[in-house]
């Protein structure tokens, strides 16, 4: 494969603080989405499907669920003689407080890998994307650095978004940090970068010697001095930066065109499997416009919802516009609207809970309502 | 050198299953899809793992490709140990020639080497065409308690059905004194489930003796078990309580699937393992109606579904109706089509407004009513009618109302 000279380097904890509810017990990359996935499944599947065989995941904190989910990496075909997945937690009393220090502290891992390039990406991006197209673009332009961007209105959780101005060939002319973008569509750089490992480490060492700890500034300073190019991800993409983004993305899955693109059978999205039986619809069930994972038992009414593995919906329950994570039990004659319900929650019989489109209510893991 | 295993299981999976017709044209019976995401063999394999049996030999002969591919390294069933696990054992060529497996006993006889590597005390013989959940450990305890040479699991069947089964007549303590294969006037209702535990030393002796007999058909039921009984070996019937169904016919396969939808049936799918397809969760549209059905990952349901089972990646089009049917992986039921009391095999397309199968109460010829079966990779053209009790071959195209 074309990209097997590329090391994958994933930041699992991107924007942890922007989604405090969902990342209370886990890092951003292991937030459950789309009924049976975790956010990191998309990045890891894309890497595996693009021929990237060696992937390191930087896990800053709260990474137990991440480690449990990705395991050895075999679900993504990343646990073979010629492929590998490594979780990189902080060590030796060092903290991973910013990207520059983190990358520096991981220099041993990065420099020891046999690949020549490194693709750095955050773990909160949901897309089905062939990274080898970035590699080809990078090689064709003889670029030093290639930034992947998405043309859209910047998602609400990005407080200091990076936007790019590039010429028609993709050569970056200017990088802006925290511009006043409002509701305009801009070329938003969400953190995916392709660079030669040797150049990365050189830039990081130089930056540290100048006490420059902001990776965005380093990129900004590279424009003009190095050949910096920008590559557009033209496909469907979501960057989960807030609970509203999270809600919207899950609801986007009701659209056929989104599902067809995201779950392209030629580039499957892999995940850790669980042995759930097919979902069982009872005689009193009524399900409309919903995404349902396996292992569910549905006896109630469900509309515009995403139900994860092993969810139970009791008779007479009416749930609409809800995202329900795995193994949650929703009792009989309940009425729920615009609720995000975390794992292993019990909603007892006859309860009513209402959120709103722009303000979905969140119910924490293992709660009993 | 292999670490010793107390028990080795041998799973007979080589039969054609000709009574399943087009469903087993390109695959062995144990590989026939069942229950929305499983294949029949998942049941005995999961039972083995859940009973702590770590070495399983699968005897394959008829159309083994899909079965071999499905079993693979055995990882979904935890049967991928370093020194144990699952192996598909096909007939082979040796210095003194090559032989197909001429009978169930011969299949085991030809694989004595495989069994001896583990130096087992007991061998469990299973068949790959039954749906049930069973702890073989309990049966093994019973076998040890009775100090038996052979223990056969039996299930209590209604007296009027007993003449369809192999009946075991026993003394009060469970010791078998007579085999009665499909008796006209059954003396008991203990039907053999095709699950045997043998003490390996005795089994090896009788297999070797049986192989030397020219007239033998080398079958457990017909030759080896009667020979052991005649020789006065201690043989016991182990009574099993719970769900058990032989799915060797179209009707019983359909019934066993429908049993999964019946709240009064005790079979559940917990702890049955299978290979999982890498597909997203299924989608149910605003126009869809689903009642009392099982739906697997990757399906897209735009139509009406009642009393049915959808395997992974099935599409049900708008205004299509699927009732009391089993739709296997990747099949497409196009808009407006009606599928009733049918089994539609993998990747088959039922065209727009086509009608497949009939409700028993609506059939013209009620005496000849039966489940309709459409083979794999077949196309039923738009507006075509396929009546009850028809079996359409795989990889064909059916147009017009000729059937």
Interface residues (C-beta under 8 A of the other chain):
Chain A: X34 X35 X36 X253 X254 X256 X259 X262 X263 X265 X268 X269 X270 X271 X273 X275 X277 X278 X279 X280 X281 X282 X283 X285 X286 X287 X288 X289 X290 X291 X292 X293 X294 X306 X307 X308
Chain B: X35 X36 X37 X76 X261 X268 X269 X270 X271 X272 X273 X274 X276 X278 X279 X280 X281 X282 X283 X284 X285 X286 X288 X289 X290 X291 X292 X293 X294 X295 X296 X297 X305 X309 X310 X311
